[in-house]
Amino acid sequence: MIKKFIEIVRENRRNQKEIIRYSKELNWANVYHDSIRGKDWLEKLPLNVGRWGCNYAFFYVLNRILTDYAPKNILEMGLGESSKFVSSFLDKKLLETKHVVIEQDEKFKSSYINNNKIHPKTVIKVCPIKIEENKGYQTITYQNFDQIVNKKFDLYLVDGPTGTGNYSRYDLVK
């Protein structure tokens, strides 16, 4: 009987943590939607927020950075939802900004281009991934990253390559 009671308490704690996590994301969704109010070009942008994509807190912060700071050179690691978002800004607000996206998969790049509008100032470069050892841990990195990315950027959006347990996405540190 006590084991059953303990398991029920543990399950309730797990459920409460999950509910709190969902509540926080819903709150950020409201904050994000309030922040884009009046920007029809963002309100109508079909974004798939969450899951493999970035969450609402990320898009809120990205909106504020692109609106308030207006970076001139953006490096994005990982092609996806944030690429759509940045492309919308390039089209409407960031008229002098250059946008470089590093993607690991040529097939995904082709599929993405077929289904989404890519701004002419967005350059997508495919860098296949490789496994490297860093401080005793295996990590996934982009091949030839340092040859393609050989200048400084005003904004770095890091959502690639696929993460690992330790030293994930270490390319940027180089």
C-alpha positions in Angstrom: 0.0 0.0 0.0 2.8 2.4 0.9 4.6 1.6 -2.4 1.4 2.5 -4.3 1.1 5.8 -2.4 4.7 6.7 -3.1 4.2 6.0 -6.8 1.1 8.2 -6.9 3.0 11.0 -5.2 5.9 10.7 -7.7 3.4 10.7 -10.6 1.7 13.8 -9.3 5.0 15.6 -9.0 5.9 14.6 -12.6 2.5 15.8 -13.8 2.9 19.1 -11.8 6.3 19.8 -13.4 4.9 19.1 -16.8 1.9 21.4 -16.2 4.2 24.2 -15.0 6.4 23.8 -18.1 3.4 24.0 -20.4 2.0 27.0 -18.5 5.3 28.8 -18.9 5.3 28.1 -22.6 1.7 29.4 -22.9 2.7 32.5 -21.1 5.6 33.1 -23.5 3.3 32.4 -26.4 1.1 35.3 -25.2 4.1 37.6 -24.7 5.4 36.7 -28.2 2.0 37.3 -29.8 1.7 40.7 -28.0 5.2 41.7 -29.2 4.3 41.1 -32.9 0.9 42.8 -32.8 0.6 45.3 -35.6 3.3 43.6 -37.7 1.0 41.9 -40.2 3.9 40.3 -42.0 4.9 38.5 -38.8 1.3 37.8 -37.6 0.7 35.9 -40.9 4.0 34.1 -40.9 3.3 30.3 -40.6 5.7 29.3 -37.8 5.9 25.8 -36.3 7.0 26.9 -32.8 8.3 24.2 -30.4 9.2 20.6 -30.7 12.3 20.5 -33.0 11.9 24.2 -33.6 12.6 27.1 -31.3 10.2 28.0 -28.5 8.1 31.2 -28.0 10.6 32.7 -25.5 13.3 32.4 -28.3 11.1 34.0 -30.9 10.2 36.8 -28.5 13.8 37.6 -27.8 14.7 37.3 -31.5 11.9 39.7 -32.4 13.3 42.2 -29.9 16.8 41.8 -31.1 15.9 42.2 -34.8 13.6 45.1 -34.0 15.7 47.1 -31.5 19.3 46.2 -32.5 18.9 45.6 -36.2 22.1 43.5 -36.7 23.8 44.0 -40.1 25.3 40.5 -40.3 23.6 37.4 -39.0 25.0 33.8 -38.8 22.4 31.1 -38.3 23.5 27.5 -37.6 20.6 25.3 -38.6 18.0 26.0 -41.3 14.4 26.2 -40.1 11.7 28.2 -38.4 14.1 31.0 -37.3 15.3 31.3 -40.9 11.7 32.1 -42.0 11.5 34.6 -39.2 14.8 36.4 -40.1 13.8 36.3 -43.8 10.6 38.2 -43.0 12.6 40.9 -41.2 15.0 41.1 -44.2 12.1 41.7 -46.4 10.4 44.4 -44.3 12.8 46.0 -41.8 16.5 44.8 -42.1 17.1 46.1 -45.6 20.9 46.3 -45.3 21.4 43.0 -43.4 23.2 40.0 -44.7 22.1 36.5 -43.5 24.2 33.3 -43.7 22.7 30.0 -42.8 24.7 26.8 -42.2 22.7 23.6 -42.9 24.0 20.0 -42.6 21.7 18.3 -45.1 21.4 19.1 -48.8 18.1 17.3 -49.1 16.6 19.3 -46.2 17.9 22.5 -47.8 16.2 21.6 -51.1 12.9 20.7 -49.4 13.0 23.8 -47.3 13.6 26.1 -50.4 10.7 24.4 -52.2 8.3 25.1 -49.3 9.5 28.5 -48.0 10.4 31.9 -49.3 14.1 32.5 -49.0 15.2 36.2 -49.1 17.8 37.0 -51.8 20.1 38.3 -49.0 20.0 34.9 -47.3 22.9 32.6 -48.3 22.5 28.9 -47.3 25.7 26.9 -47.2 25.6 23.2 -46.7 28.2 21.8 -44.3 27.9 18.1 -43.7 28.5 17.0 -40.1 31.3 15.0 -38.6 32.1 13.6 -35.2 35.0 15.2 -33.3 36.5 14.6 -29.9 36.6 17.6 -27.6 38.1 17.3 -24.1 37.4 13.6 -24.1 33.9 13.7 -25.4 32.4 13.1 -28.8 30.6 16.0 -30.3 28.9 16.7 -33.7 30.5 19.5 -35.7 30.2 21.0 -39.2 32.9 20.0 -41.7 34.9 23.0 -42.9 33.0 25.4 -40.6 36.0 27.6 -40.0 36.6 28.0 -43.7 33.0 29.1 -44.5 32.6 31.2 -41.4 35.7 33.4 -41.5 34.4 36.7 -40.3 32.6 38.2 -37.3 28.8 38.5 -37.2 26.5 40.8 -35.1 24.1 38.0 -34.2 24.7 34.3 -33.9 21.6 32.0 -33.9 22.7 28.6 -32.8 20.3 25.7 -33.5 22.6 23.3 -35.2 24.2 20.9 -35.7 22.3 18.2 -33.8 23.2 18.5 -30.1 25.2 16.1 -27.9 25.6 15.6 -24.2 28.8 17.5 -23.8 30.3 20.4 -25.7 27.4 20.5 -28.0 27.6 23.0 -30.9 31.2 23.8 -30.1 31.8 25.0 -33.7 30.9 28.5 -32.6 33.6 28.6 -30.0 36.3 28.0 -32.6 
